[in-house]
Amino acid sequence: MESKMPTSAVAPGLPRLRRGRSLTLALLLLGVLWMQPTVARAASADAPYRMIVLLQITYRSGGEGACTGFMLGPHTVGTAGHCLVSPTDGAATKVRVTPGLDGLDSPYASVQAASFSTTVPWGTFQDNRYDFGTITLPSDALGNATGWFTIHSASSSELTSGTFLTAGYRADRTFGTLEGVTGAINNFDAYFLYYRWNTTHGDSGSPIWTQDAAGRYAVVGIVKGYLVSGSGAVLTDEGIRITAPVENFLLSALSAPTVSAAQPSIPTLFSVPAGQPATVSGAGWPASSAAALQQSSDLVHWSPILSGTSDAQGNVAFRITPAVTSYYRIVAVGAAPGDAGQGVVTGGATTEPPGAGGRFASPPVFGAGSVAQVVFVGGTVQQLEAAVSAAGARGVWSQDAAGTYRLLAVGAPSFVQAPFVAAFPNGFVGATAVTLVR
């Protein structure tokens, strides 16, 4: 099986990337100066190579393919967008994830993905600038066993002076062979990294990483494909550059819900003022099930602070006196932040509806194509429309539960907005990656 790397395709109305004669000539002139990479078979059981995964993919057309991905959280995998939405075979319908594979030896469990998504510009238009995506696993077990990479938006000086690595499951090697490359980033722009590492089919979605001062393995790019001349000769390998919008999209997937054995049905958020004693209690849990109290200052990033067990009647309670005003919620232990439980709060705290906030986690940064990837912290469709309007955008794309991209046009008549409203009848619970269009 092999992945199919896309040719350049640009969304209608978006500026075409410069892939013409001037770039070709510049790349050819630079070619004589580029460092030759070091290639070696990777030790797949060692860090960080065990955090790199083989993706075996079935597409809507019935076709199959293989790509590489990388763990970026306990239940989240990053990869290239064209691995999840193929220009020729359509969207993926099934993705199997296997980390640390060495031939037929698999030291870790192979799991079926619970869900996966890519960006609206790639999924709809195959816009190469947004060719990245994420996969959500059914539990945290795999990531906790392998560990995961961090994400880093590298500066120009870091890209110019650093030495970088990548490793992937190439289609031209024996099945299960993880091959690594060490080399330099030879050129870059606002969206892409360029290098000569001889990447090929199967490498798509591989991480491009370096090791930071703290010893962490930091991903600065994602292997995408290569650029070719008119005669078909490879001019340069090409990867997605990790920038703030890319980082926001990838990190938003860390909040995607897993499938939990104890998954309470009603998310409830509590805002507790600083210095106010309060009891946060949950009801309707399975008897003797593990639960945790999570805290957040921005409704996006959640941290567990207390753990407990429900009683025989399915009740659980936590007593808190926060030092600063924060949001709290009760979740099943091991569940994603979206799996919050039904609950009540007493002692001066205020209760907010699921997904309260109605804002973006960070200000939208619009690229040259008047498109911005941003995280909506949660709220109603009306709150989303208001936030989009305040950001100066005319519309927003979001992916529904079936994987279909829906457009909400700001200020449009109700019959135009009806399909979007029907797709999200309960609004957005928790952090959701969306795409704004100006």
Helices and strands as residue ranges (DSSP letters): H 21-31, E 38-41, G 49-51, E 52-59, E 64-73, E 76-79, H 81-84, E 85-86, E 90-99, E 111-112, E 115-118, H 120-125, G 128-130, E 133-136, H 141-146, E 150-151, H 156-161, E 164-168, E 179-183, E 187-188, E 192-195, E 207-211, E 217-228, E 234-241, H 244-252, G 253-255, E 269-272, E 278-282, E 290-296, E 303-309, E 316-320, E 326-332, E 343-346, E 350-352, E 371-376, H 381-390, E 395-399, E 405-409, H 414-423, E 432-437
